[in-house]
Amino acid sequence: MTPVELRGGIWWKREDLYRIEPSGVNGSKLRACQHLMSLAGDDIMSVVSASSVLSPQAAMAGVVAQELGLECEIIVGATTPDKAVKHKSVAIAVEAGATVRCVPVAYNTYLQKQALEAALQPGVWRLPYGITTPAEAPLGDVEAFLRVGGEQVANLPDEVETLVVPFGSANTACGVLYGLHDHRPANLSKIILMEIGPSRREWARERLESVGRAPESLPGVEIEYVTLHEVWASYGDKMPETMEEIVFHPTYEGKMIRWLNLVQPEWWMRRDGTTCFWIVGGPIG
């Protein structure tokens, strides 16, 4: 259970403090990666992961594979091994013992096809892109995955009226929404979902509805979307931000914190302990 800290009149859910040292890999995605990889099977000897050189998935695949005593191959596109390891995520994976395979094309569909083909080999398991359950996963696996993140809701203070959650891949947000059905702060009345990438609203709705926990099924709770993607910043833009001595990830939470401090929504400026910001993860390394 990661802590919830009151700093500057705002509660901060510190998923960035869930980490593996010395790599610095951290956050709810790390917990999700550990969960998925632990279920891969006893006959698995190697993990393959395909993603952008900028994605933290490479680092997470590498360090969790090392943690479990598995080999790991990282697939990246339109680069060379020497150039790829200049990116922090790939470098961390290599330091953890992973090997890098460079393919000609960097489009994600092509990268995932290469990973799927690699996983056809005996003893090789593919870490799904986005570190989530694959589309064909049975509902039991989907619910177990949501529960891993949902359990982190249990220590949110009852004083929280407004909960702010990043909404990128939407995996963490789905876990939070799932968990609130079991562990809901007594005064929670609003959830702000901050979109920092292409919209995943329908995907999230379908996922939660499939396990009987539609977003709107929390009585008395208003759900509001704040769209930052392409309106405030493109996905690849970096905005380093530090607030209350917390260093935020420049691609994700950094953009949100900068926007919130600029626009100053009423619920953000109260600073009376009624707003909580969910930190999905911090910078790695």
N, C-alpha and C positions, 0 to 999 in steps of 0.2 A: 504494500500500500504506500504510494508516494504521498508526501505531505501536502497540506494546503496551508499556505502561509499568508498572514495578513501584513501587507506592506503598503504604506502610504494610503491606507483606507480602502484598499482593494485586496480581495482574496486571490491568491495565485495557486492554481493546481500545478504542482511541480513534477510533471512527467519527465522533464529534462533531467531530473535527479535519479531516474532509473537508468543506470549506465554500466558499461563494462570498461574497466580500466586495464591497461593504460591507453586503450584506443580512443576513449572518449565517446564511443558509439552509445547513443542514448535514446530514450523516449518510448512512447507507446508502440511505435513501429518495431522497436527492438523486442518488446514483449511479444508482439504478434509474430515476429519472425521465429522466436524461440518456440512458441506454441506450435506453429505450423511444422517446423523442422523436427520437433520432437515426435510428431505423429507420422513422419515419413516412412517408418518401418525399419525393422532390425536388419534387413538385407541391404540397406542403403549404405554405400561406401563413399559416394561422391555427390556433391550438390552443384547444380549449374544455375547461374543467375544471369539474366540479360537485362540491361538498363542503360540509360545515358550515363556518361562519365560524371555528370553533375549530380546524379541521384544518390542518396544515401543508401540505396538498396545494395550496392556493391559492397560497401563497408560492412553492413549488417550481415549479409550472406557470408562474408569471409570470417568475421569474428565468431559468429554463432556456429559455423561449421567447425572452426578450430575448437570451440568450447565442447562440441560433441564428438571430437576426434574424427571428423570427416574431411575428405579432400574437397576442394572447391574450385570451380572454373567460372571466371567472370567473362561474359561476352559483351563487348562494346563495339561500336561501329564507326567507320570513316575516320580512323585514327591509326596510330601505331602503338605498340606496347610502351615505347619510350615516352611518347607524348601522353598516353593514357595515365601513366603513373604520376604525372605532374598534378593530376587532380586528386584532392585529398581523399575522397571516398575510395577510389581505386587504389591509391597508395596504402591505405589502411588495410584493405583486403589482401594486398600482396604481402604486407608485413605480417599478416595472420597466416600466411602460407598459401594463399590462393594463386592460381595461374590466370593469366589474361589471354583471351583469344580475340583478336581484332577481325571483324568482318567488313566487307566493302561498304555496306549501307548502314546509316544510323537511324533510319525510320523504325519506330517501335514495332510495327507489325513484322518487319523483316527480322529484327532482333529476337522477337519472341518465337518466330518460326525456327530460328537456329537453336534456341534453347529447347523447344519441343522435340526437335530431331535428336538433339544430344541426349535427352531424357529417355529415348527409346532404347538406349544401351542398358544392359543389365547392371543393376546396382547404382544407377544414376537417378537422382530425383531433382525435379525442377522447382525452384522457388518461384511461385506465381508472381507475375509483375504487379507491383503495387503492394506486395506482401499482404495478400488477402486470400480467402478461399476462392478457388476457381469457379467459373460459372456453372460447371456441371456438378459441384459439390452437393451431397445430400443435405437436407434441411438440418439434420442433427449436427453436421459439421459446421454449418453456418451459425447455428445458435451457440454452439460451443465456442466458436471464434468471437462472437459478439459478447459472450459472457466474460471472456478474458479481460476485455476492456471495460465492460460494464461494472465489474466489481470495484473499479477505482472510484466510482461515484459515491461509495458508502461513507466516506469521511467528509463530504461537502457539508459545511456548517448550515444549520437551519436558518441563520440570518440572511442567507443568500436569496435575493429576489430576482436578480438578473444573472444568467449564466452565459458567458461568451465563449463560443467554441469555433476553432478553425474548421473550415469546410473545403478541403482540397480534394484528396482522394475520397473523403467522406467515411473512411473506415473507422477512424477514431470517433467521429461524430455519431456514427451509427451505434457504436458500443456505448457511448454516453447516453444516447436516447433510449437504448435498450435497458441500461442499468437504472435509469431514473424510474422505471416502472417498479423496481424493487427498493430503491434507496433514493427517495426524493426529499430534498430539503423542505421543511414545513412551509416556508414562505415563498418558495419558487413560483414566479408568475410569468417569467419571460425567458426565452432562449434565443440568443442572437447567433445565427450561423453565418460566418464570414467567408464568402466564396473567394478563393485566391487562385482558382484555376477554372477550366471549362466546367460548366454546371454539371453537378452530379445529383441534382435533386430527385429526378425520376428514378435513377439507379438506387438511391438511398431509400426512397419510398417503397420500391418493390422489395428491397431486401428486408426492411422492417415489417412490411405487411406479410411477407412469406412466413414469418415466425409469430404473427399475431400481435405485433407491437407497432402499429402505424404511428408516425410522428404526432398526428393530431389526437391520438388516444390518451394523452396525458391531460386529465380534466383540469381546467382552470389555468392552463399554461399556454401563452401565446408564443408562436414560433415566427421569428422575423429573419429574413435573409438580407444580408448586406453584401452587395456584389462589388468586389474590388478588381476582379479580373478584367483587363482591357479597359476598365473605366478609370481605375486608380493607377494600376500598374500591370504590365504583362507578367506572365508567370516567371520568366527567366530573369526579371529585374531583381536586383539585390538592394535591400535597404537595411543596413546595419542599425540596430537600435539597442539601447540599454536603458532600463527604467527600474528604479528601486534596487539597483545593483544586480539586476537580472540581465544577462546577455541573451538576446533573442536571435533566432535563426534569421539571417537576412533575406532568405527567399520566402519564408513563411510568416512567422509571427512578427518579424520586424516590420513588414508592410502594414500589418494590422495595427500595431502599436503606434506607428507614425500617423496613420489615418485617424485613429481614435483621438490622439492628442491634438491633431489639427482641427478636426470637425467638432470635437468636444460634445458628444451626445450627453444628454442630461444624466442618464444612468451611469455614464463613465466618470462624470465630473463630481458626483456626490461625495465620493471618498468617505463613505460612512459605514463601510463593511457590508453593503447590500449587493455588491457586484463581485462576481468571480470570473477570472479569465483562465481558461484551460490551456496550459502550455503543452502542446503535443510533444515537442522535443526541442533541443537546443543545438547550437553548432557542434559539429563533431571534431575530434582531434584536440 
